[in-house]
Each structure stands twice: as C-alpha cells, then as structure tokens.
Amino acid sequence: MASVAKSSKNCTVNPLKTSQPLGGASAFMGLDGCLPMLHAAQGCTAFALVLLVRHYREAIPFQTTAMNEVTTILGGKDNLEEAILNIAKRAQPKVIGICSNGLIEARGEDIRGDLKLIRQRHPELDGIALIYAKTPDYKGGFQDGWAAAVTAMVDELVEPDFARHLHQINILAGCHLTPADLEEIRDTVEAFGLEPIILPDIAGSLDGHVADNWVQTTMGGTKLDDIRRMGCSVATLALGLQMEPAARVIETRCDVPVEVFPRLTGLLAWDNFVAALARLSGKSVPASIRRRRSQLLDAMLDGHFYFGQKKIAIAAEPDLLLGLTGFLTDMGAIIAAAVTTTDSAALPLVPSQGVRIGDLDDLEQAATDCELLICHSHGARIAERLGLPFFRAGFPLFDRLGAAHKLSIGYRGTRDLIFEIGNLFIAADSHHHSAKGGKDAPVASH
C-alpha cells in the first residue's frame, strides 16, 4: 500500500492539475443535447474552452454567466437567470449543465434555490433539465469535478422504478476513459447480449465524427430518458473509484446493486470485468474476446523483456494513475515516482512506495534517475530537459493528433500499450548504444 504525501511547497511551481469546473463541464459533454455552462467570469470559461478544443480538436459548445466584480460581490442570480433564458431561446438544449467556480462557492450562493425560483418564474423552461454541479476550483481537481457532475446527473434525473430490465446494466464512466475506451466497453458489453446505459457517454459526442448538421449543443451522448430509467437496471458497474458515490446514489434510491472496478487496464483487471459480464448475462465468453485475451498474453510474453526493472515516473489523475501503474508493475516495471492532482481512495492502491499530491516540479525532481516519463502534454518539456523517453497520457493532449481515439483498456488497449511503451524502451536503448560512439541521439517520444 502506497503512502500518500502532499507537497509542502508554499506555491505551485509548474501546475499539473486542471480545475474542478473543467472536469464537471467535460462530464456534461457526454449528455445528448446538452449545453455546459460555467457560472463564472468570461475569462474562466474561455480558458477551459481552449483546453477542451486543443485536446479534442472539435467545436465545443460552452457557455458562461459572465460574472464580473460587481455581480460576484452582490450575487449572480440575475446573471444565471439571463444566461439560462438566452441559452434556452437560442440553442434549445435538452439539458443545461451548470458548474460553479471558486468565487461563486466562496460567496456561498444558493444556486439550487436560485434555479427553483427561475423555474417558477419561467414555465417555458419546463422541458429543459437544469443540473447544477458544485465544483469550486479552490480545491480538488479535474477528476473531482467530473465525479461531482455525474453524481448531480443521477441525483437529479434517475427515477425510482423497480420493474427490472433483465438485460440492462448501468455503466458509470470515469474521466480517465477516452471515447475509444468507451467504444471498447460498449462493444464488449453488447457481445454478451446486454444493453448498456453509459453515463456520461463522450464516445457519442466527442469521438471526432463529422455531423450532417451543425447544432449549438452536444451531438450524441447519453439521452435523458435513458438516465431516468437507470433505476430499472440489474446492476451498476462503476468504472473507477471516482464513480462509486454516483453509483451509491442509484443503489440507495433504486436498489440496483453496485460493482466497482478500480482499473480496466491489464490482464487481470479486464478478466474481472469480463467475468462480471458473463455472470450478469448468464452467457459464456465469446470466442472473439477469448482470441483478444490470447493476443494480449502473447504481447506480454514479447514485451516483458523490455519492461523488466525499468524505473518509471508518472503524473496523472488518481484513477488513471492507478490503472497505468498497475499495468506497468504487471509487466515488471518499477514505479519510481508517482505524482497526482488530488486526494482519492485510489492512491493507497497505487503499486509504489509513495504517491505525492503535487505539481510537475515534484515530478521533475523525482524523475532524475528514471527511464521513462508518463504525463499529459505539459510534461514534454520535463522529458526533454531530463533526456527521457516520453509517453503521453491523460488530459490535456494538445501536441499530438487522435487524443479521443487512444485506447488503453481491455485486452486490445493493454496490448497496444505494451507495444507503444515497449517500442519507446527499444528506441531509447538503441539511442543509448549509438551515443556511446560519441554522437547524441534524439529523445524518443510518443
């Protein structure tokens, strides 16, 4: 069990984490017909929007209540009301996802009470779901905001209904899962004859497809009617420890049993997920899935020579950190440095002597003797300064194409990780040998 320590510095030197409001708004992007909105200043919203656009390379529907100095002090109900009415009239969304920021929460505004009054005054909003997620950016991080938004979704929309649909299951997806990951999960679940309701389903809205028509809201994602009937499912599978609170809301309200999967990367981790699907469906594992497992076993045999005893430094959100470090130690590597953004139940499970809640400066100081650096795109400069191979993972990935299509879970995703990271080790070793002849070689990077 890893010990967890917080950075003792008085300031953040090189930021690692992104904020709760951005995480919450990203989760709302996984709802169909949604328009996420930050109850914040225009600058806060613009900065978050830039990160999402650079990561997904897509048009991102995003709105703001445009708070300023005066409204922040006197109260933002009028701004909130005006923004909701303008959005409802112009974009006609099915749902407006509202994320607060630090200034709003520090003042202590009663946003739920404000929304109730706004509904009473404007019956034309009856057909639009208004979901508020409390996401102050003075604490927590991206993962916390995502979890808060998903919990708010199920708390607001899931209806008690005990008429069970025997083939329907709920999938609560954490922020560490990409659209490609969710497509892999959906395909695997459906291979057992089960009907998944994935929440939030960014594979429907942020998978990089070209739509026939342009709309001002999200295109694709989880439908509101599907969320309302999640209480009819026979089970809820929480993918990532961050999703357990939302799963418990459904369990308490609708008596739907919960299974939590801390990670889905690695042979045993995906075996557990597949075994759960086989048990819920009453069917044997399809031959196509058994074939993929066999391919992963062969890849592990091929790759373990290059991973064994390699020292790795990694910085990521807690659930992503747990998934990647678990996979790497399965392959025989050593986690020499692990840095994350926020406290989580996942951190003690990380297979490392210690995990530091800190910044990229903490990562750089701890990675000097390592042989691979794993981080989002902001870690590229650190890898360059240290002369280390660099593998990009997490959010944001803005200096490479295809962030939405990176697959890192399941048999196929784990197999691909072995090849990608193993090839970095091979390239680094060949560069090291060639450098002995007196000529420096470029740093391997993915």
ChimeraX attribute file (.defattr): number of C-alpha atoms within 10 A of each C-alpha:
attribute: neighborCount
match mode: 1-to-1
recipient: residues
	/A:1	11
	/A:2	16
	/A:3	13
	/A:4	18
	/A:5	13
	/A:6	14
	/A:7	13
	/A:8	9
	/A:9	10
	/A:10	6
	/A:11	9
	/A:12	14
	/A:13	12
	/A:14	15
	/A:15	14
	/A:16	24
	/A:17	22
	/A:18	20
	/A:19	23
	/A:20	30
	/A:21	34
	/A:22	28
	/A:23	23
	/A:24	33
	/A:25	29
	/A:26	25
	/A:27	28
	/A:28	33
	/A:29	29
	/A:30	26
	/A:31	31
	/A:32	23
	/A:33	25
	/A:34	30
	/A:35	26
	/A:36	27
	/A:37	26
	/A:38	28
	/A:39	29
	/A:40	26
	/A:41	19
	/A:42	15
	/A:43	12
	/A:44	17
	/A:45	22
	/A:46	14
	/A:47	11
	/A:48	19
	/A:49	20
	/A:50	12
	/A:51	17
	/A:52	21
	/A:53	15
	/A:54	17
	/A:55	20
	/A:56	21
	/A:57	17
	/A:58	15
	/A:59	15
	/A:60	20
	/A:61	17
	/A:62	22
	/A:63	22
	/A:64	23
	/A:65	23
	/A:66	19
	/A:67	23
	/A:68	13
	/A:69	8
	/A:70	9
	/A:71	15
	/A:72	19
	/A:73	12
	/A:74	9
	/A:75	16
	/A:76	23
	/A:77	21
	/A:78	14
	/A:79	19
	/A:80	23
	/A:81	18
	/A:82	13
	/A:83	18
	/A:84	21
	/A:85	16
	/A:86	11
	/A:87	18
	/A:88	19
	/A:89	12
	/A:90	9
	/A:91	14
	/A:92	20
	/A:93	21
	/A:94	20
	/A:95	23
	/A:96	24
	/A:97	26
	/A:98	28
	/A:99	28
	/A:100	26
	/A:101	23
	/A:102	19
	/A:103	18
	/A:104	25
	/A:105	17
	/A:106	11
	/A:107	13
	/A:108	10
	/A:109	16
	/A:110	13
	/A:111	20
	/A:112	14
	/A:113	10
	/A:114	16
	/A:115	18
	/A:116	11
	/A:117	13
	/A:118	19
	/A:119	15
	/A:120	12
	/A:121	11
	/A:122	11
	/A:123	9
	/A:124	12
	/A:125	18
	/A:126	10
	/A:127	12
	/A:128	15
	/A:129	17
	/A:130	21
	/A:131	22
	/A:132	22
	/A:133	27
	/A:134	21
	/A:135	31
	/A:136	21
	/A:137	21
	/A:138	13
	/A:139	12
	/A:140	19
	/A:141	26
	/A:142	26
	/A:143	29
	/A:144	27
	/A:145	31
	/A:146	30
	/A:147	28
	/A:148	24
	/A:149	30
	/A:150	27
	/A:151	22
	/A:152	19
	/A:153	26
	/A:154	22
	/A:155	15
	/A:156	15
	/A:157	18
	/A:158	21
	/A:159	17
	/A:160	16
	/A:161	15
	/A:162	14
	/A:163	11
	/A:164	15
	/A:165	14
	/A:166	14
	/A:167	17
	/A:168	22
	/A:169	25
	/A:170	26
	/A:171	25
	/A:172	25
	/A:173	26
	/A:174	24
	/A:175	26
	/A:176	24
	/A:177	23
	/A:178	25
	/A:179	22
	/A:180	22
	/A:181	22
	/A:182	23
	/A:183	18
	/A:184	19
	/A:185	22
	/A:186	18
	/A:187	12
	/A:188	20
	/A:189	20
	/A:190	13
	/A:191	17
	/A:192	20
	/A:193	15
	/A:194	19
	/A:195	17
	/A:196	22
	/A:197	21
	/A:198	27
	/A:199	26
	/A:200	29
	/A:201	27
	/A:202	31
	/A:203	26
	/A:204	22
	/A:205	23
	/A:206	24
	/A:207	21
	/A:208	17
	/A:209	11
	/A:210	8
	/A:211	9
	/A:212	6
	/A:213	6
	/A:214	10
	/A:215	13
	/A:216	17
	/A:217	24
	/A:218	27
	/A:219	21
	/A:220	20
	/A:221	22
	/A:222	23
	/A:223	20
	/A:224	18
	/A:225	10
	/A:226	17
	/A:227	21
	/A:228	17
	/A:229	21
	/A:230	30
	/A:231	28
	/A:232	24
	/A:233	25
	/A:234	20
	/A:235	24
	/A:236	27
	/A:237	23
	/A:238	24
	/A:239	24
	/A:240	25
	/A:241	19
	/A:242	29
	/A:243	26
	/A:244	22
	/A:245	15
	/A:246	21
	/A:247	26
	/A:248	20
	/A:249	17
	/A:250	25
	/A:251	16
	/A:252	11
	/A:253	15
	/A:254	18
	/A:255	18
	/A:256	22
	/A:257	15
	/A:258	17
	/A:259	16
	/A:260	17
	/A:261	17
	/A:262	22
	/A:263	26
	/A:264	29
	/A:265	27
	/A:266	29
	/A:267	19
	/A:268	15
	/A:269	19
	/A:270	19
	/A:271	16
	/A:272	14
	/A:273	21
	/A:274	20
	/A:275	13
	/A:276	14
	/A:277	23
	/A:278	19
	/A:279	12
	/A:280	17
	/A:281	18
	/A:282	11
	/A:283	12
	/A:284	12
	/A:285	17
	/A:286	12
	/A:287	9
	/A:288	11
	/A:289	16
	/A:290	12
	/A:291	12
	/A:292	15
	/A:293	20
	/A:294	13
	/A:295	15
	/A:296	22
	/A:297	15
	/A:298	12
	/A:299	17
	/A:300	20
	/A:301	11
	/A:302	13
	/A:303	19
	/A:304	17
	/A:305	12
	/A:306	19
	/A:307	22
	/A:308	15
	/A:309	15
	/A:310	18
	/A:311	18
	/A:312	23
	/A:313	24
	/A:314	29
	/A:315	30
	/A:316	23
	/A:317	29
	/A:318	29
	/A:319	26
	/A:320	25
	/A:321	29
	/A:322	26
	/A:323	22
	/A:324	24
	/A:325	24
	/A:326	22
	/A:327	24
	/A:328	24
	/A:329	20
	/A:330	18
	/A:331	21
	/A:332	17
	/A:333	19
	/A:334	21
	/A:335	24
	/A:336	21
	/A:337	25
	/A:338	31
	/A:339	31
	/A:340	28
	/A:341	26
	/A:342	20
	/A:343	18
	/A:344	19
	/A:345	12
	/A:346	20
	/A:347	26
	/A:348	17
	/A:349	19
	/A:350	25
	/A:351	22
	/A:352	20
	/A:353	15
	/A:354	18
	/A:355	26
	/A:356	22
	/A:357	23
	/A:358	25
	/A:359	21
	/A:360	23
	/A:361	17
	/A:362	23
	/A:363	25
	/A:364	21
	/A:365	12
	/A:366	16
	/A:367	23
	/A:368	17
	/A:369	14
	/A:370	19
	/A:371	21
	/A:372	25
	/A:373	28
	/A:374	26
	/A:375	27
	/A:376	22
	/A:377	19
	/A:378	18
	/A:379	23
	/A:380	20
	/A:381	12
	/A:382	19
	/A:383	23
	/A:384	15
	/A:385	10
	/A:386	18
	/A:387	18
	/A:388	25
	/A:389	23
	/A:390	28
	/A:391	22
	/A:392	22
	/A:393	23
	/A:394	20
	/A:395	23
	/A:396	20
	/A:397	21
	/A:398	19
	/A:399	14
	/A:400	11
	/A:401	13
	/A:402	15
	/A:403	24
	/A:404	20
	/A:405	17
	/A:406	18
	/A:407	22
	/A:408	25
	/A:409	28
	/A:410	28
	/A:411	26
	/A:412	18
	/A:413	19
	/A:414	24
	/A:415	25
	/A:416	18
	/A:417	22
	/A:418	24
	/A:419	15
	/A:420	13
	/A:421	22
	/A:422	18
	/A:423	16
	/A:424	23
	/A:425	20
	/A:426	14
	/A:427	17
	/A:428	22
	/A:429	15
	/A:430	12
	/A:431	17
	/A:432	16
	/A:433	14
	/A:434	13
	/A:435	13
	/A:436	9
	/A:437	8
	/A:438	8
	/A:439	11
	/A:440	12
	/A:441	14
	/A:442	15
	/A:443	17
	/A:444	21
	/A:445	18
	/A:446	14
